[in-house]
């Protein structure tokens, strides 16, 4: 089974690409969705203790948490120490579950794959990218986004150029939905062919 790590900077189209893999029947573990689930469950008490006032009715209030950590490296580091091991454990269980079911390819959608040193968890890395003007247009269209918040987020992410340099595969999502979907389908075919060849070689 091949584990593909999917990543990309904010506004580059990572979530859209992840949905396209899922549309093709490929199991996808969504780190953002996992964080949402953890914020309403196991992580809430831990985060509430570390960042008082950020938990409301047993659930982490993302807006309050963002205000408490954004632009504060030490606070971001503390939050990462709480949430990243929980997300990783959830992803590991996902991988083993699908391995047992005989899946040939799974995708781990990890926004901070490079930033959290997660490259050892995957067999190949796909980075999604887009021109800077397209990226900014997408991000600034999000509710509550400001120039300052966008700049702070970028400051805590590995630069797009460096991500692309360290990727096994790169998909530019700036060409539109259909072009992106075609590239996703092509990559799936290539990866499944590689998995099939590896399996045949093992049988020799």
QUISUL-V721809 format. One record per residue. N is the residue number from 1. OMEGA is omega in degrees with one decimal (NA if undefined). BURIAL is I if it has 24 or more other ideal C-beta (glycine too) atoms within 12 Angstrom, else O. D_CENTER is the distance of its C-alpha to the mean C-alpha in Angstrom with 1 decimal. Layout:
n:N omega:OMEGA burial:BURIAL d_center:D_CENTER
n:N omega:OMEGA burial:BURIAL d_center:D_CENTER
This chain:
n:1 omega:178.8 burial:I d_center:19.5
n:2 omega:175.8 burial:I d_center:16.9
n:3 omega:-179.7 burial:I d_center:13.4
n:4 omega:175.2 burial:I d_center:11.1
n:5 omega:179.7 burial:I d_center:7.9
n:6 omega:-179.1 burial:I d_center:6.0
n:7 omega:-179.1 burial:I d_center:5.0
n:8 omega:-179.2 burial:I d_center:7.4
n:9 omega:-178.7 burial:I d_center:9.2
n:10 omega:176.3 burial:I d_center:9.9
n:11 omega:-177.0 burial:I d_center:11.9
n:12 omega:177.5 burial:I d_center:11.3
n:13 omega:-177.2 burial:I d_center:10.6
n:14 omega:-178.4 burial:I d_center:7.1
n:15 omega:177.8 burial:I d_center:7.8
n:16 omega:178.5 burial:I d_center:11.2
n:17 omega:179.1 burial:I d_center:10.6
n:18 omega:178.4 burial:I d_center:8.8
n:19 omega:179.8 burial:I d_center:11.9
n:20 omega:174.6 burial:I d_center:14.1
n:21 omega:179.7 burial:I d_center:13.2
n:22 omega:178.3 burial:I d_center:14.0
n:23 omega:179.3 burial:O d_center:17.1
n:24 omega:176.6 burial:I d_center:18.2
n:25 omega:179.2 burial:O d_center:18.3
n:26 omega:177.9 burial:I d_center:15.4
n:27 omega:-178.3 burial:I d_center:13.9
n:28 omega:173.2 burial:I d_center:10.2
n:29 omega:-175.4 burial:I d_center:8.6
n:30 omega:-178.2 burial:I d_center:6.5
n:31 omega:-179.9 burial:I d_center:5.5
n:32 omega:178.6 burial:I d_center:6.9
n:33 omega:178.7 burial:O d_center:9.7
n:34 omega:178.3 burial:I d_center:10.4
n:35 omega:177.4 burial:I d_center:10.8
n:36 omega:-178.8 burial:O d_center:13.1
n:37 omega:179.7 burial:O d_center:15.0
n:38 omega:179.0 burial:I d_center:15.4
n:39 omega:178.3 burial:I d_center:16.6
n:40 omega:-176.5 burial:O d_center:19.3
n:41 omega:-171.1 burial:O d_center:20.2
n:42 omega:-174.8 burial:O d_center:20.1
n:43 omega:-171.8 burial:I d_center:18.5
n:44 omega:-177.9 burial:I d_center:20.8
n:45 omega:-179.4 burial:O d_center:23.9
n:46 omega:-179.1 burial:O d_center:22.3
n:47 omega:178.2 burial:I d_center:20.8
n:48 omega:178.7 burial:I d_center:24.1
n:49 omega:-178.0 burial:O d_center:26.0
n:50 omega:-176.5 burial:I d_center:24.1
n:51 omega:-177.4 burial:I d_center:24.0
n:52 omega:178.1 burial:O d_center:27.0
n:53 omega:-178.1 burial:O d_center:27.1
n:54 omega:-179.7 burial:I d_center:23.4
n:55 omega:-179.3 burial:I d_center:23.9
n:56 omega:-179.7 burial:O d_center:25.9
n:57 omega:174.8 burial:O d_center:27.4
n:58 omega:-179.2 burial:O d_center:25.2
n:59 omega:178.2 burial:O d_center:21.9
n:60 omega:174.8 burial:I d_center:19.9
n:61 omega:-172.7 burial:O d_center:20.7
n:62 omega:179.7 burial:I d_center:17.5
n:63 omega:179.0 burial:O d_center:19.9
n:64 omega:179.6 burial:O d_center:22.1
n:65 omega:178.5 burial:I d_center:19.4
n:66 omega:179.2 burial:I d_center:18.1
n:67 omega:-176.5 burial:O d_center:21.8
n:68 omega:-173.1 burial:I d_center:22.2
n:69 omega:-173.5 burial:I d_center:19.6
n:70 omega:-179.1 burial:I d_center:18.8
n:71 omega:-179.7 burial:O d_center:20.8
n:72 omega:-173.8 burial:O d_center:21.8
n:73 omega:-177.9 burial:O d_center:20.3
n:74 omega:178.6 burial:O d_center:22.0
n:75 omega:177.7 burial:O d_center:20.8
n:76 omega:178.3 burial:I d_center:17.1
n:77 omega:179.4 burial:O d_center:17.8
n:78 omega:178.1 burial:O d_center:19.4
n:79 omega:178.8 burial:I d_center:16.7
n:80 omega:179.0 burial:I d_center:14.2
n:81 omega:179.5 burial:O d_center:17.0
n:82 omega:-167.4 burial:I d_center:17.2
n:83 omega:-173.7 burial:I d_center:13.7
n:84 omega:177.7 burial:I d_center:11.8
n:85 omega:179.3 burial:O d_center:14.5
n:86 omega:178.5 burial:I d_center:14.4
n:87 omega:-179.4 burial:I d_center:10.8
n:88 omega:178.5 burial:I d_center:11.4
n:89 omega:178.0 burial:O d_center:14.7
n:90 omega:179.1 burial:I d_center:13.4
n:91 omega:178.5 burial:I d_center:11.1
n:92 omega:178.6 burial:O d_center:14.3
n:93 omega:176.8 burial:O d_center:16.4
n:94 omega:-179.3 burial:I d_center:14.5
n:95 omega:-178.0 burial:I d_center:14.9
n:96 omega:177.9 burial:O d_center:18.5
n:97 omega:-178.7 burial:O d_center:19.3
n:98 omega:174.0 burial:I d_center:18.4
n:99 omega:179.2 burial:O d_center:20.1
n:100 omega:179.5 burial:O d_center:23.2
n:101 omega:176.1 burial:O d_center:23.1
n:102 omega:178.7 burial:O d_center:23.4
n:103 omega:179.8 burial:I d_center:20.1
n:104 omega:-179.1 burial:I d_center:20.1
n:105 omega:171.8 burial:I d_center:16.5
n:106 omega:179.7 burial:I d_center:13.2
n:107 omega:171.2 burial:I d_center:9.6
n:108 omega:178.3 burial:I d_center:6.9
n:109 omega:-173.3 burial:I d_center:3.6
n:110 omega:-177.9 burial:I d_center:2.3
n:111 omega:-176.3 burial:I d_center:3.0
n:112 omega:-177.1 burial:I d_center:6.2
n:113 omega:-179.4 burial:I d_center:6.8
n:114 omega:-175.6 burial:I d_center:10.2
n:115 omega:-177.5 burial:I d_center:11.0
n:116 omega:178.2 burial:I d_center:11.0
n:117 omega:-175.9 burial:O d_center:12.8
n:118 omega:-175.5 burial:I d_center:10.6
n:119 omega:180.0 burial:I d_center:12.1
n:120 omega:-177.3 burial:O d_center:14.8
n:121 omega:-172.5 burial:I d_center:12.8
n:122 omega:178.2 burial:I d_center:12.4
n:123 omega:178.7 burial:I d_center:15.2
n:124 omega:-177.7 burial:I d_center:13.9
n:125 omega:173.4 burial:I d_center:11.2
n:126 omega:175.0 burial:I d_center:10.5
n:127 omega:172.9 burial:I d_center:10.0
n:128 omega:-175.8 burial:I d_center:10.6
n:129 omega:176.8 burial:I d_center:13.2
n:130 omega:176.8 burial:I d_center:16.0
n:131 omega:-177.7 burial:O d_center:19.2
n:132 omega:-178.9 burial:O d_center:19.3
n:133 omega:176.9 burial:O d_center:21.5
n:134 omega:178.1 burial:I d_center:19.3
n:135 omega:-176.6 burial:I d_center:16.3
n:136 omega:179.1 burial:I d_center:18.6
n:137 omega:179.6 burial:O d_center:20.2
n:138 omega:-175.4 burial:I d_center:17.0
n:139 omega:-176.7 burial:I d_center:16.0
n:140 omega:177.1 burial:O d_center:19.6
n:141 omega:-179.2 burial:O d_center:20.0
n:142 omega:179.5 burial:O d_center:17.8
n:143 omega:175.3 burial:O d_center:20.1
n:144 omega:-178.2 burial:O d_center:21.1
n:145 omega:176.7 burial:O d_center:19.6
n:146 omega:177.3 burial:O d_center:22.0
n:147 omega:-178.2 burial:O d_center:22.5
n:148 omega:-179.7 burial:O d_center:22.5
n:149 omega:178.3 burial:O d_center:19.3
n:150 omega:179.9 burial:I d_center:17.6
n:151 omega:179.9 burial:O d_center:19.3
n:152 omega:178.6 burial:O d_center:18.3
n:153 omega:179.7 burial:I d_center:14.6
n:154 omega:-178.3 burial:I d_center:15.0
n:155 omega:-179.0 burial:O d_center:17.2
n:156 omega:178.8 burial:I d_center:14.6
n:157 omega:173.3 burial:I d_center:12.2
n:158 omega:-177.4 burial:I d_center:13.3
n:159 omega:-179.3 burial:O d_center:15.2
n:160 omega:-178.7 burial:I d_center:14.1
n:161 omega:180.0 burial:O d_center:17.3
n:162 omega:177.2 burial:O d_center:16.4
n:163 omega:-179.6 burial:I d_center:13.0
n:164 omega:-179.3 burial:I d_center:14.9
n:165 omega:-177.2 burial:O d_center:17.7
n:166 omega:-179.0 burial:O d_center:15.8
n:167 omega:170.8 burial:I d_center:14.1
n:168 omega:179.4 burial:I d_center:15.8
n:169 omega:177.5 burial:I d_center:15.1
n:170 omega:174.4 burial:I d_center:14.6
n:171 omega:176.6 burial:I d_center:14.7
n:172 omega:-177.3 burial:I d_center:16.2
n:173 omega:-177.2 burial:I d_center:15.5
n:174 omega:-178.0 burial:I d_center:18.5
n:175 omega:178.5 burial:O d_center:20.9
n:176 omega:-173.2 burial:O d_center:20.3
n:177 omega:-174.8 burial:O d_center:19.0
n:178 omega:177.6 burial:O d_center:21.4
n:179 omega:178.2 burial:O d_center:21.0
n:180 omega:179.9 burial:I d_center:17.2
n:181 omega:178.7 burial:I d_center:17.9
n:182 omega:179.0 burial:O d_center:20.6
n:183 omega:177.4 burial:I d_center:18.4
n:184 omega:179.6 burial:I d_center:15.9
n:185 omega:179.2 burial:O d_center:19.1
n:186 omega:-180.0 burial:O d_center:20.6
n:187 omega:177.3 burial:I d_center:17.7
n:188 omega:-179.6 burial:I d_center:17.8
n:189 omega:-179.9 burial:O d_center:21.6
n:190 omega:-178.9 burial:O d_center:21.4
n:191 omega:178.5 burial:I d_center:19.2
n:192 omega:176.4 burial:I d_center:21.3
n:193 omega:178.1 burial:O d_center:24.4
n:194 omega:178.9 burial:O d_center:23.3
n:195 omega:-179.7 burial:I d_center:22.8
n:196 omega:179.5 burial:O d_center:26.1
n:197 omega:177.6 burial:O d_center:27.9
n:198 omega:178.9 burial:O d_center:26.6
n:199 omega:178.6 burial:O d_center:28.0
n:200 omega:179.9 burial:O d_center:31.3
n:201 omega:178.6 burial:O d_center:31.7
n:202 omega:-177.4 burial:O d_center:31.3
n:203 omega:-178.9 burial:O d_center:34.1
n:204 omega:NA burial:O d_center:36.4
